[in-house]
Amino acid sequence: MATVQKIRREHRADGPAAVLAIGTANPESFQLQDDYADYYFRVTKSEHHADLKDKLKRICKKSGIEKRYAHLDEELLGAHPDFIDRTLPTLDARIEMASAAVPALAASAAEKAIAEWNRPASDITHLVFSTYSGGKAPSADLRLASLLGLRPTVSRTILSLNGCSGGGKALQLAKELAENNRGARVLVACSEITLLAFYGSLEGRLDTIFGQGIFGDGASAAIVGADPVVVGTIERPLFEMAFATQTTIPGTEDEITMQLTKGGLDFHVSTRVPKLLKNNIERCLIDALEFLGVSPTWNDLFWAIHPGGRAILDHVEDLLALDDGKLAASRRVLSEFGNMSGATVIFVLDEMRRRMARGEEVAEWGVMMAFGPGITIETMVLHATCHHEN
Ligand SMILES: CCCCCCCCCCCCCCCCCC(=O)SCCNC(=O)CCNC(=O)[C@H](O)C(C)(C)COP(=O)(O)OP(=O)(O)OC[C@H]1O[C@@H](n2cnc3c(N)ncnc32)[C@H](O)[C@@H]1OP(=O)(O)O
């Protein structure tokens, strides 16, 4: 008779989990940051809020963003003018729209990841899906499984309202699943669509103006698995996942919040967030790297930091005295897409592997960090295996 220990040993993977493929997608419609304040106040018919328009212009100018994508374009908004007024009961209509758009965008990203992975979608054993843009069951994870033709036994997990830390958490869960289930192949999908939180401006609601200045829509996907199939180089690891932690900054529950209301998704991000992160991330980094028994200088590592805002990247760079270019992957993603909440950090990994393939980043070891409500800090130590691949 087999023992539980023996069964456990046989069902665990031998090697560490690794990111085996990445895909990303955005809606077709985009706005240039330089034009955004004019666009927003025109389509929301709020030109009379001149002071708020000036504020949005200031935020856009300092955002480090050039372009952002959005599912809710002028035409769709024209068909739903009630979305502009946050006091109207539009939640049902927003959720209906998001429940189709969120999995569809996730499928576009996942199809690219699966094509790169080089194996059929039916080989995926687990799905971890993260989004703040939902409010229905069955959720976007089931719809995505159906769009991709995943097997009926695929084991699904949905993470809701994790905000900007959702991608980090989803990757950490994927690592645990892959290492504890021999042969598992986990599809991580993050899909964020801002239409739940799109309102016209209102005096005294500065969160709305802030959100309009930095957030955008996007979906990202990664395939995670241990013990890659190397015969015929079917699977090629990009980043081995060495160690992951989650930390919550005590007493910061009210600094980043999200709540579904009858009028959509209400959110608040305090102006203290960049400073709070600056004061707390070094401890997370030291703990994660001490556990591994290494103490590199910060510039010896590569950095895949969630670009929650330009000020967050500036604070991290300053705190760790990082050389110019060390945060180039995060800054480029911020510039090209804005803050796509939980989806963003996988975009940064995608950009990082391109930089590594071009020889623009040579560090072998690195850190991925994502930040969200809590305030939660997700930290993962990565070992890159994609430097000399292309
Ligand atoms: C086409 C796309 C369409 C998109 C539609 C989008 C619709 C909205 C959707 C939102 C959904 C979001 C839900 C997710 C929420 C969870 C987010 C997270 O988990 S974690 C998110 C983590 N991300 C962050 O925490 C963002 C980090 N922050 C930053 O990166 C920067 O502060 C900055 C870029 C925003 C401004 O640059 P900086 O160098 O600081 O420049 P200054 O000091 O000169 O300030 C300029 C003006 O900005 C003001 N202001 C600043 N902050 C806030 C605020 N929080 N609050 C309000 N206002 C704020 C400040 O008061 C000043 O006003 P004024 O004096 O001129 O009147």
The ligand as an SDF file (V2000), in Angstrom:
LIG
                    3D

 67 69  0  0  0  0  0  0  0  0999 V2000
   -7.7570   55.7760  -22.5870 C   0  0  0  0  0  0  0  0  0  0  0  0
   -7.7100   55.3070  -21.0900 C   0  0  0  0  0  0  0  0  0  0  0  0
   -8.9860   55.5770  -20.3360 C   0  0  0  0  0  0  0  0  0  0  0  0
   -8.9020   55.1700  -18.9440 C   0  0  0  0  0  0  0  0  0  0  0  0
  -10.0340   55.4850  -18.0890 C   0  0  0  0  0  0  0  0  0  0  0  0
   -9.7260   55.2720  -16.6460 C   0  0  0  0  0  0  0  0  0  0  0  0
  -10.9050   55.1790  -15.7610 C   0  0  0  0  0  0  0  0  0  0  0  0
  -10.5560   54.9730  -14.3260 C   0  0  0  0  0  0  0  0  0  0  0  0
  -10.3680   53.5580  -14.0050 C   0  0  0  0  0  0  0  0  0  0  0  0
   -9.7350   53.3240  -12.7270 C   0  0  0  0  0  0  0  0  0  0  0  0
   -9.8680   51.9520  -12.2480 C   0  0  0  0  0  0  0  0  0  0  0  0
   -8.8400   51.6920  -11.2470 C   0  0  0  0  0  0  0  0  0  0  0  0
   -9.1500   50.6650  -10.2650 C   0  0  0  0  0  0  0  0  0  0  0  0
   -7.9130   50.1050   -9.7010 C   0  0  0  0  0  0  0  0  0  0  0  0
   -7.4730   50.7950   -8.4410 C   0  0  0  0  0  0  0  0  0  0  0  0
   -6.3700   50.0430   -7.7690 C   0  0  0  0  0  0  0  0  0  0  0  0
   -5.0470   50.6240   -8.0850 C   0  0  0  0  0  0  0  0  0  0  0  0
   -3.9440   49.9930   -7.3700 C   0  0  0  0  0  0  0  0  0  0  0  0
   -4.0420   48.8760   -6.9270 O   0  0  0  0  0  0  0  0  0  0  0  0
   -2.4730   50.8810   -7.0150 S   0  0  0  0  0  0  0  0  0  0  0  0
   -2.2890   52.3530   -7.8520 C   0  0  0  0  0  0  0  0  0  0  0  0
   -0.8740   52.8250   -7.5420 C   0  0  0  0  0  0  0  0  0  0  0  0
   -0.5520   54.0440   -8.2380 N   0  0  0  0  0  0  0  0  0  0  0  0
   -0.2540   55.1780   -7.5820 C   0  0  0  0  0  0  0  0  0  0  0  0
   -0.2720   55.2240   -6.3760 O   0  0  0  0  0  0  0  0  0  0  0  0
    0.0970   56.3800   -8.4160 C   0  0  0  0  0  0  0  0  0  0  0  0
    1.3740   56.9890   -7.9890 C   0  0  0  0  0  0  0  0  0  0  0  0
    1.4300   58.4240   -8.2940 N   0  0  0  0  0  0  0  0  0  0  0  0
    2.1030   58.9340   -9.3260 C   0  0  0  0  0  0  0  0  0  0  0  0
    2.7050   58.2370  -10.1310 O   0  0  0  0  0  0  0  0  0  0  0  0
    2.1860   60.4460   -9.4230 C   0  0  0  0  0  0  0  0  0  0  0  0
    1.7340   61.0030   -8.2130 O   0  0  0  0  0  0  0  0  0  0  0  0
    1.4060   61.0950  -10.5800 C   0  0  0  0  0  0  0  0  0  0  0  0
    1.9590   60.5970  -11.9200 C   0  0  0  0  0  0  0  0  0  0  0  0
   -0.0740   60.7710  -10.5080 C   0  0  0  0  0  0  0  0  0  0  0  0
    1.5900   62.6200  -10.5230 C   0  0  0  0  0  0  0  0  0  0  0  0
    2.9690   62.9460  -10.5840 O   0  0  0  0  0  0  0  0  0  0  0  0
    3.7170   63.7400   -9.4130 P   0  0  0  0  0  0  0  0  0  0  0  0
    5.1420   63.7260   -9.6780 O   0  0  0  0  0  0  0  0  0  0  0  0
    3.2510   63.2060   -8.0880 O   0  0  0  0  0  0  0  0  0  0  0  0
    3.2000   65.2110   -9.6520 O   0  0  0  0  0  0  0  0  0  0  0  0
    2.5850   66.2810   -8.6280 P   0  0  0  0  0  0  0  0  0  0  0  0
    3.0550   66.0580   -7.2380 O   0  0  0  0  0  0  0  0  0  0  0  0
    2.8070   67.6220   -9.2230 O   0  0  0  0  0  0  0  0  0  0  0  0
    1.0400   65.9160   -8.7130 O   0  0  0  0  0  0  0  0  0  0  0  0
    0.2750   66.2820   -9.8290 C   0  0  0  0  0  0  0  0  0  0  0  0
   -1.1540   66.2470   -9.3780 C   0  0  0  0  0  0  0  0  0  0  0  0
   -1.5280   64.8790   -9.1640 O   0  0  0  0  0  0  0  0  0  0  0  0
   -2.2770   64.8240   -7.9590 C   0  0  0  0  0  0  0  0  0  0  0  0
   -2.2240   63.4760   -7.4180 N   0  0  0  0  0  0  0  0  0  0  0  0
   -1.1510   62.6870   -7.2350 C   0  0  0  0  0  0  0  0  0  0  0  0
   -1.5280   61.5180   -6.7120 N   0  0  0  0  0  0  0  0  0  0  0  0
   -2.8590   61.5600   -6.5620 C   0  0  0  0  0  0  0  0  0  0  0  0
   -3.8070   60.6430   -6.0600 C   0  0  0  0  0  0  0  0  0  0  0  0
   -3.4490   59.4370   -5.6240 N   0  0  0  0  0  0  0  0  0  0  0  0
   -5.0990   61.0190   -6.0370 N   0  0  0  0  0  0  0  0  0  0  0  0
   -5.5010   62.2270   -6.5000 C   0  0  0  0  0  0  0  0  0  0  0  0
   -4.6180   63.1410   -7.0000 N   0  0  0  0  0  0  0  0  0  0  0  0
   -3.3170   62.7980   -7.0200 C   0  0  0  0  0  0  0  0  0  0  0  0
   -1.5960   65.8320   -7.0580 C   0  0  0  0  0  0  0  0  0  0  0  0
   -2.4080   66.1820   -5.9790 O   0  0  0  0  0  0  0  0  0  0  0  0
   -1.3340   66.9740   -8.0260 C   0  0  0  0  0  0  0  0  0  0  0  0
   -2.4770   67.7770   -8.1300 O   0  0  0  0  0  0  0  0  0  0  0  0
   -2.2510   69.3950   -8.2900 P   0  0  0  0  0  0  0  0  0  0  0  0
   -1.4950   69.8670   -7.0640 O   0  0  0  0  0  0  0  0  0  0  0  0
   -1.4820   69.5970   -9.5560 O   0  0  0  0  0  0  0  0  0  0  0  0
   -3.6590   69.9360   -8.3560 O   0  0  0  0  0  0  0  0  0  0  0  0
  1  2  1  0
  2  3  1  0
  3  4  1  0
  4  5  1  0
  5  6  1  0
  6  7  1  0
  7  8  1  0
  8  9  1  0
  9 10  1  0
 10 11  1  0
 11 12  1  0
 12 13  1  0
 13 14  1  0
 14 15  1  0
 15 16  1  0
 16 17  1  0
 17 18  1  0
 18 19  2  0
 18 20  1  0
 20 21  1  0
 21 22  1  0
 22 23  1  0
 23 24  1  0
 24 25  2  0
 24 26  1  0
 26 27  1  0
 27 28  1  0
 28 29  1  0
 29 30  2  0
 29 31  1  0
 31 32  1  0
 31 33  1  0
 33 34  1  0
 33 35  1  0
 33 36  1  0
 36 37  1  0
 37 38  1  0
 38 39  2  0
 38 40  1  0
 38 41  1  0
 41 42  1  0
 42 43  2  0
 42 44  1  0
 42 45  1  0
 45 46  1  0
 46 47  1  0
 47 48  1  0
 47 62  1  0
 48 49  1  0
 49 50  1  0
 49 60  1  0
 50 51  1  0
 50 59  1  0
 51 52  2  0
 52 53  1  0
 53 54  1  0
 53 59  2  0
 54 55  1  0
 54 56  2  0
 56 57  1  0
 57 58  2  0
 58 59  1  0
 60 61  1  0
 60 62  1  0
 62 63  1  0
 63 64  1  0
 64 65  2  0
 64 66  1  0
 64 67  1  0
M  END
$$$$
